[in-house]
Amino acid sequence: DLVEFIKTLHWKEKYFDNDILDGQQWALAFESEDKKLDCSGSNEYPAGFDEFIKRVNAMARKHKIPFAAQRSF
């Protein structure tokens, strides 16, 4: 499930590609009893980001939340 997946992530605080002047920004803030993750980026993504997006979308579909996350290349 999404929460258990997030608990396995070991992402840095910041991800930035300074060679791109315009693009996509993202942020994630998560906190549970045993995990805290607060990270963001601009045009750069950590390992596992595509799987994270896939799991967010699956959760949204399961709970009929009108939401879709995607990453453009």
Secondary structure, 3 states (H helix, E strand, C coil): CHHHHHHCCCCCCEEECCCCCCCCEEEEEEECCCCEEEEEEECCCCCCHHHHHHHHHHHHHHCCCCCCCCCCC
